[in-house]
Each structure stands twice: as structure tokens, then as C-alpha cells.
């Protein structure tokens, strides 16, 4: 019988996000219960001292061990959570403490793999652990990560990304998805799926699934672009070419592209595709519509185009997406909220 204990170390510091810290241990604890292995995981919370750490939620957490106390110990997985601050304009910024960065760099050298949760990616980046790698973080701080660390290829869309022995996770509750992926990597998909059921997660989400459609959530600073966004959602089944959209704003095609880049950080074509994928997701989750009807209703025209868009945006197929996230059978109707998101999934933060 396997008696290997995998030591999971979670970094603690003042102001850390509570769920980032408590979510992963729940997954690893359930993995111990769902496997026949005699030992499984050992989870330790590590901080500079063993004094209680006050999280962003105001809940105090007691560390198991100091950073110094881990010196020389082999760590299987180092998990680095994050912390944020919100300015007077309600803008979110990741907090990066130099002392924490230094400790993470030291512990990473002792670890088989390293994983960040949410804005913990900023700490990994500051420690140089993401240089030349593709990484994700919470969508609200993705631009900050890209600006602060141009050597990192930031992708704000996936729930988690694996680059060799370095994993990065998206926002808040997706710490469960990341932890499930680590369990699957260690113990296999079957164990991870049993854990997902115990957590009452619908099913383990694929890493490529979007946190949610970030371009649809971004708010422009001009009324005419906001009106155009709503026009796109109201006419999602129509062609919606760049020329059509430009004419609606009374600008040239080139000027429209510049406006979208400035206001929404994307191109008109990419934005329309994101909107169509979002509407298609909702239909796949909540209706029995065939792929042909979904493709037509969402403006893709053909199933092949729908499939290509899903692979590009979510790294999965419409059929696989429906299998994983289908709710109870429903009529072939799928109203979309004004924001374009429809009914959300288990939120990715």
C-alpha cells in the first residue's frame, strides 16, 4: 500500500484572501477520503511566525509552521494565495509584499511544483517564477500583471494554466478547480471527479474554460460604444460585420477597430465572437437545442464555425461543454441578460 505523503505548503501573510487559503485544503482532505492510499496529502499553513494571520475577510488563521521551520524539507506543492486592495475609485490592485516574494522564491526551490491562486500570480511573477511562461490570474488584475511583468504572457481567460511544474489559477473560487486539477495529476481523473461530487461542484471544469467572458464585462467610457455592445447582443444572430458596426457608429472600419482596442481592449471581430460564444454557452447549459440550432441562433452559421470558436475560446467542444455543464432539460429558449452573460456557471471568481 502506498504510504507516500505529499506535503502541501500554503503561504500565509496578512490580508490574504480567505478562500484562497481554505479552499485547497478542503479538496486535498476529500482526496484523502476518496482514495485507498494510506497517507495521501499533508497540508501545512506557513507564515513568518506562528502568530495568527488576519485575512482580508477579518477571519484569523493560525499557521502550522514558520517559513524557517520548513528549511531543508522537501515540499511537494507550494501554493501561493493572493491579496488585493481597492482604491477610492473601486479599482482592484494586487498587493505584492517584498518579504513574501523572497520567502516564496526560497520555498519554490524546495518544491516539486508551485501553484498560485487568484492574484497570487503576482507574487510568483515578482519572484521570477513566471518569466517566459503563460499565466493567468483574476481577470480584474490581469492588466496590472501584464504591465508590471512584460516577460510573462498573461492570459486572463482560463480557469487555470499549467506550464511545466508551475500552475496559475484564476479568481477566488477557481482555487477549487486548480486543486482538483492537481489531484487529478497526482491520483487520476476518477479520484478528482469523486472529490468534485463531494464538493457539490457540477463536474470538474476543464482548465480552458473561461473565468467568464471578460470582454463582455468591461464597461466602455462612451455611451455610443455601450449602445453598440447592446446592439450586438440584441442582434447576435445577424452577420455583425465590421462594416455594419462601423456604419452604425458612423465611423470608418479602421476607426472602429481603434475604438474597440481603446475602449474594450479587443477587436470588433473578437468581441462579437466572445458575445456569440457566451450566448451559445447559455443555450448549451439550459436548452435541448441541437448544435445546428445553437449555431444559427448565435450567428455562427454552421456547426463547424461554432466548434472552432469553442475550441479557440474555451479549449473544449460544444458537445463536451454541454455534457459537463448541462442543467435540467429546458425548452429551446435561452434569454440573455443585458450584460450578455446569461445565467452564470459556478463562478470562476
ABEGO torsion letter per residue (X at the ends): XBABBBBBBBBBBBGBBAAAAAAAAAAAAAAAAABABAAEBBBBBBBABABBBBBAAGBBBBBABBAAAABGBBBABBBBBBBBBBBAAGBBBBBBBAAAAAAAAAAAAABABBBBBEAAAAAAAAAGAABGBBBBBBAAAAAAAAAABAABBBBAABABBBBEABBBBBBGAAAAAAAAAAAAAAAEAAAAAAAAAAAGBABBBBAABBABBAAAABBBABAAAAAAAAAAAAAAABAGBAAAAAAAAGBBAAAAAAAAAAAAGBBAAAAAAAAAAAAAAAAAAABABBAAAAAAAAGAGBAAAAAAAAAAAAGBBAAAAAAAABBBBBBBBBBBBAAGAEBBBBBAX
